[in-house]
Amino acid sequence: MAATVKFHFRAKPAKARKSPGSNRVGKQHRPIGDPVEYLKSNPKFEAAPFGPPAGNLVMSLDAVAAGVSAAIAKEKQMVFHTVGDTGGVNGTETQDSVAKAMEQQIRNPGVNGSPAFFYHLGDVVYFNGISTDYPQQFFEPYQYYPALIFAIPGNHDGDTHVRNNDKPDPEPSLTGFRDNFCAAPGTHASPYRDAMTQPYVYWTLDTPLATIVGLYSNIDGMLDAKDHGPQEAWLTQQMKDAAGDKCLIVAVHHAPYSLDVTHGGYFKILESLDNAIAASKRVPDMVLSGHVHNYQRFSRQIGDRTIPYIIAGAGGYANTPKAMHKLQTEGGQQFQLPFQTTHPDLTLQKFNQTDPGFLKVTVTPGELTAEYYIVPFEGSANGNPYDSVTVTLG
């Protein structure tokens, strides 16, 4: 589909506030309603210490779960879970609750509307993605999850930064992610499940009804160390090559849009996605992100299409209501929905900044539906979706 993509730049980044006679002391908050933070400090890019293998970095669901893939093709319906930011370095109680709620939705993976897999949106393990943290923060919380788990890395999966009194990381960036998600077939990562065999840290999952292109947005929210780099070129080619009769979903850890006060959206991610849309002449049917520890659903108008851009980053790391990322307020009051952002093509439709939760996505030949389920800190989930959006395909 041909698409005209408009970039929304400020005339100039906000200048830092200065006190009389002082040096720079801080930056201004971005304007209320602006979903992109253009002034990011000291971008940090850390290249993967292992290069991508030869080939197009596509893995077929049929290759790792032939029976599940066949059931999806026969029933013409695919359901999967997705959420990010689960790593339980602060304790796994919240993560365990979310995992249990997802487990309860599965009877037989991929059959009769049961989720076929869990697609993790990054920050699997906090803080530095070390291999030794995987048993406690990943394998144990999901030991009863009865379906496959795929993933893209988040910033904490790749960061090797030394914090406080930490010792220097004993292994290169992304080692833990590689060993547990990009492993050789038959690698026994834990007593509960084999490691996944994804081709690389950015990769494409080909399923009977959807193509899911997963990106690695590195430490500070960039696909590449420079503009128009190799991952952006790969993304463009994947979007060009994606089957026209299948749903197209793009997943990336850092959100291109966010109205939270902690992060905001990541301009470099938005720019790379829009470059790929313009160059490939293909518009994704949905864009999924994590990183921000709450839930936000935006609708973006691209040509004659209305595309959901969804943040689902409340998978368990934020283990108290105060730890959830909060949205901007207007005059001390929360936004009234739907809220028109400063980008004329982008509207905030729904959000939740108080409860953990996860998405259940359903794909049929004609529709794509995303339902968000909350798992409250207090009380129990009622089994009904907190939010839902449906996109007509084709």
N, C-alpha and C positions, 0 to 999 in steps of 0.2 A: 504494500500500500504506500503510495506517495504521501509524504508528509512535509508540511512546512513547520519548522521548529524555530521558535523565537527565544532568544536569550534575554534575560532580564538583568542588566547590569546597573549598579549604582553609578552616578556620575564620577564619584571617587570614594574610596573606602573612608569610613569614619576615622577622624583623627583622634589620637590619644588625648585625654584630658591632661592638663598641666596646671600645677599650682605655681603662683608667682615665685620665680627664683628656683624652681625645682626642675629635675629631669622628668622624662616621661614616666607617668605613674599608672597608666592603665588605659584600656580602650573603652569606648562607649558601647552601651548595649545597642544591638541592632534595632531598627525601628519596630514598633509593635506591628505584628502581622507579617513581618518579612520571614519567609521560611528558609532562607539561605544565609549562612554566615560567610561573608566573603573574606573577612580579615582573620585568617587562621595563622597562628603563631608557629614559626620554626618547623615547617613540615619535615617529617622524618620518614624516609623511605628505606626499607631494608630488603634487598633482593633475596629471593629464595636461593638457598645455597645449592640447590639441585635444579637443573634445567628441565623444561618440559620434554617429554619423549617425542620422537617423530610421529607425525600423524595429526589428526584434527581434534584430538582430546575429547572425543565423543564416546560415552559409554551407554550401551543399550540396557534398559531394564531387563530385557529378555535374557541377556548374558549372565545376569546375577540372580534372577528370579523368574525363570521361564514359566513356571506355573502361575505366578501372580500376573505376569504380563499377559499370558493367554486368557486368564479370567477377565482382565480389563478389556481386552480386545473383544471377547465374546459378549460381555455385558454392556459394552460401549459406555462405561462409566469408570472414572478413576478418582479415588479419594486419597488425600495424603495430609499429614500434619506438618506444620512448619512454625518455628519460633526460634529466637536467638537469645544469647546472653543468659545461658543457663548455669555456667560454671559455679559450683557451690563452695568457693573458698571461704565464705562467711558462714558455712553450715548448709547442709543440703535439705533442710526441712521444706523450704518453699519449692525447691527444685523437685523434691520427691512428690509433693502434692500435685504439681503440674504433670509430672510423668504418670502418676496414678490416674489422673483424670483422662489423659490421652489413652492409656491402656484400656480403660473401661469402654472406650468407643470402638475397640477392635474385637470382633468375634473370630473372623478368619481373614487374614490380611488379603485385601484386594477383591474379596468376594462379597456380593450382596451389599455393597455400599460401605464395607469396612475399610478404614484407611490401609493403604498398601505399603506405606513407608513414612518415615519422619525425615523431613529435609531441614537440617539445622542451619540457621542463618548466621552462625559465627559467634566467637567468644565461647567456645566449647569449654575451655579450661582457663581459669584465672590464677595468677596474674600473667605468668610468662609462658604458658603453653608447654611447660616441662612434662616430659613423658611420665615421670613418677607421680604426677597429679591425676593422670587419667583414671586409675582404678577408683579413687574416692569421688572424683568430681564428674565422671562420665559413666563408667561401666557399672558401678553399683547403683546409682540412681535409676538407670535404665535396664537393670538386670531382668526385669519382668516385661519389658516392652517387646511384644511378640512379632515385630516386623523389622525390616531393614532400616538402617539409619545412614543417610547421606549427609554431607556437610560442605560448607565453604568456610574458610578461615575468617576470623575476626582479627582486630588489632591485637588483642591479648594473646591470641594463638601464635602470632608472629613476633611479638615484641620481646626483646631480650634485655630490656632496660633494667638496671639494678636499682632496687627501691630500698630506701632506708638502710638497714644493716644486712640486706641480702648479699649473699656471695655472688660473684659473677656466674652467669648461666653456664652450666657445664656442657651445653650442646647448642648447635647453631639454630638460628631462627627456623620455626616451623617443623622441627624434628619430630615433636610429639604428634603433630597433625599428620605429617607424612607417614609415620609408623603405624598410625591407627586408622587412617582414611585412604591412603595411597599405597597400600601394602601389596605384596605378592599374594595371589590367590592361595587360600588355605592357611593364612597366617593366623595363629590363635592368639588374639590380643588379650583375651581374658577368659575365665571359665564360662562366661555367659554368652559370648558371641565372638565370631571371627572378626578380624579387621576388615574394613571396606577396601575395595580395590579401584577406587577412582583414579583416572589417569594423571591428574595433576591438581594443583591447588586452585586453579580456575579450569572449568571443564563444563561439558554439556551432558545432561541426562536425557536420552531419547526414550520416550515411552509411546505406547500405542495412540495416545490421545493428546499428548503435550510434549513440547520441547522446553526444557528448563535450562537456561544458560546461567551458570553460577560464576561469579567474579570474585577476585581477591583484591580488596580495597586497601591492603597494606596497613601500615601503622597509623597514618594520619589522614586517610581518606583520599587516596589517589590510586588509579589503576597502574600508572607508569611513573617513572622518575622524571619524565619529560612529556610535554604535550604530544599527542598523536603517536604514542608509543606502541609497542608490540601487543599489549593486551587489548588496547582499544581497537587495533587493526583486527585482532582475532575475534573480538566481539562483533565487529561489523560483518566479518565473513560468516560467523555463526548465524547472525540474523538474516543475512542474504540466503544462506543455505537451508534455513529452517523450513520444514514442509509447510506449504501454504494451507493445507487442510487440517493442520494441528494447531492447538492453542500454543502461544509463545509467552513464556514467563521469564523475566530476568530477575535474578536474585543477587544482592550485593549487601555486604554487612553495613557499611556506612550509608546512611540515608541521604538521598539527594535533597529531600525536603524534610524539615522538622520545625515545629513552633515551640520546642522546649527551650528553656533558658540556659541549659548547661552546654549543649552542643550546637544546635541549629543544623540546618542542612549543609551538605558538603558540596561546594561549588564545583570542584574538580570531578566529582562523580556525576553531577548533573550535566556538566559540559561533555564528558566522555559519552554518556548515554545519548545525549542529544546529537552529538556528532555521528554516532553509530546509526541512529534513527534516520538522520538526513542522508547519510551515505548509502545505507542499505535499502532505503525506501520501504522499511518495514517497521511497524509500530508494535511494541509488545502489548499483549492483552492485560498484563499486570506486572507491576514492579514491587518486589518484596525486599524489605530491609530489616535490620535490627539496630544494634549499637545504642540507641536511645531506649532507656528502660521504662517504656510505657507502650501504649497502643495509640496510633494515630492513623486515620484513613483520609487521604486526600483524593479528590477527583480532579484530573487534569484534562483539559480539552486540547486535543491534537487533531487538527483538521476536523473531520466530522466524527471523530471517535472521542469517547469519554473513558479515560483510563484510570483505574485505581492505583495509587501509589500508597503502599501500606507499610507501616512500621509495626513490627511485633517483636519487641525486645524485652519483654517482661517474663522471661522463661525461668527465672529462679535466682539469679544473682542478687537482684534487689530483694532483700529478705525482710524489709519492713516498709510500711507506707511512706516513711520519711526518705527512704532510699530510692523511691521511685522518682524519675525525672519529671519535673513539673513544667507545664506550659506557661507561656507568657500570660499576663493579665492586662486588661485594658481598664485603666482607672481603678485598679484593685479588683475588678470583676472579671470572671472567666468569660471567654468568648461565647457568644450566642451562636448556635449552629443552625444552618450551615454558615460558615464564616469565610468571607471573601478575603484572601490574603492579598499582599501587595503585588503579587503576580496575577495579572488579569485572567490567566488561563487556569488558575489553581484555587480550589476551594477545600477547606477543612470540613469534612462531613461528620466525623465522629471521633471521640477519643476517650481513653480511660487512663488516668494517672494515679490510681489508688490501689489497683488489684493486679496480681500476676494473671497470666492467661496465655492462650495459644490459638492458632488458626487451624481450622479444618477447611481444606480446599477441595472442591468437587469439580471435575471436568467431564463434560459430555461433548458429543460432536457439535452441539449448538450453543452451549452455555458454559460459563466459568463462574463459580460461586465461591466466595470466601466468607466463612463464618468465624467470628471471634468468640471464644468461650473464656470467661473469667473464672479464676480459682481464688476466691477471697482469702485474705489473711485471717479473717475471723468468719466463722460459719462455714458452710459448705456450698459447693456449686449446685445450681438448681437444674442443670442439664440443658437449659435453653441458651441459645446464642445471645450474647450481649449486643452483637452487631452483625449485619450481613449485607453483602453487596453481590449483585449478579451482573455479569457482562455478557452480552449477546455476541457470539462469535460468527465470523464469516461475513 
